[in-house]
C-alpha cells in the first residue's frame, strides 16, 4: 500500500504461464483463478503483448466480467520482437488495448530491457513516447522490466529518472547468482528510489520442485508449507516491493499462493536463515537456469524447442533417469511440433534474447550429446 498511490497487496497474478487446454489457454479455468484472486483481496494482473493469447484471456476472464476499478492491469511493449520501425513498436500498444479492451493500463512497461534489446527503445524514442501515453491518460504508471547487469540498470535509471518503477527477476536462488545478480540489481533500484515489482520469484517453477536436499530442508522447517510458498515469501519480504508476480498455471497453485500470502506480514529471522541454507544447497547443483520464458523461441529461425530441451536436461541432472528424461524431451519438443536440439544452426539469436544469459548454443550441444544419441 502506498507505492505510486495505488492500493496493491503483495501478490500479483502473472499471466505468462496460464493453464492450457490442448494448444489453447483454458479460459474457463482462468476465470475461476481470477475469481479466487479477487475474492481474496488481491488486484494486480500482469500480462504482455508478447505472451501469446494472454491479453485475450485477460479480456475474457477479467475485463469483461469485473468493473474496471476492481483491479490494476499491467502489460508490456517488446519493441525488440519483429519491429523495424518505431511505428511497428508503437502499434503494440494499440494492439494491447484492442485485445484487452481495458480502456487504459494502470502499469505499462518497456519489456525486457538489457544488452542488445535496450537499443530498440532508444532508437524508437520510446522513453518520450511512453510519457506521452501517460499524459494522455492511457497509462497511469510507466516503468520497465529488466534482465541484465546492475551496471546497465544504473545507467538506464540515471538517464531516465522519469521511470516510476522497475520490474526485476528476484528469487532466493538467484539472489547472489553471478549470472543474474538479483541482489545487486535490487540495490541499484532502491538507491534510485524506485519501487520494485518482482518477477520470477519461483524461477519459472524450478523453486516449486527444488532438489531433494532443498525440499528436505524446507519441509523440516515448515511441514505444512509448500516449496513455492517459501519462494514467494522471500520476495515479498523485501522492502520497497509493490507486488510479487506469481505465474500461476492452475487453481491448485492459486490456492497455495493465496494461503501463504493472504495474511503475510514478513519473515522472521529463523525463516530467513532457512532460506539462506537453501540457497547454499542450490549452489551445489549445476542446473540450467532456464525459466521457460521462451523469448529465445520467438527469434529462433529453426523453431528449436529450447526450453523443453533444457527442462529435460535438468531432469536428468536432478534424478539421473535418462530414459525418463528422453521421454520428457520428446514430449516437450516433438510433441509440441518443435525441432530437436541437434537441428540448431548456431546463429546465436537466441542468446541475444535470453534474459538468463544462458550459453544456449553450447547447452543445446550437450542436450544433443547426452539425450539424443
Secondary structure as UniProt FT lines:
FT   HELIX           3..5
FT   STRAND          11..14
FT   STRAND          20..21
FT   TURN            22..23
FT   STRAND          24..25
FT   HELIX           27..39
FT   TURN            40..41
FT   STRAND          44..46
FT   TURN            49..50
FT   TURN            52..53
FT   HELIX           54..58
FT   HELIX           59..63
FT   TURN            64..65
FT   HELIX           68..70
FT   STRAND          72..77
FT   TURN            79..82
FT   HELIX           86..100
FT   STRAND          105..113
FT   HELIX           115..117
FT   HELIX           118..123
FT   TURN            124..125
FT   HELIX           126..135
FT   TURN            136..137
FT   STRAND          139..146
FT   HELIX           150..159
FT   TURN            161..162
FT   STRAND          165..169
FT   TURN            172..176
FT   TURN            178..180
FT   HELIX           182..191
FT   TURN            192..193
FT   STRAND          195..199
FT   TURN            201..208
FT   HELIX           212..221
FT   TURN            223..224
FT   HELIX           227..236
FT   TURN            239..240
FT   STRAND          241..246
FT   HELIX           251..261
FT   TURN            262..263
FT   HELIX           269..283
FT   HELIX           295..299
FT   TURN            301..302
FT   HELIX           306..319
FT   HELIX           322..332
FT   HELIX           334..336
FT   HELIX           341..343
FT   HELIX           349..353
FT   TURN            355..356
FT   HELIX           360..371
//
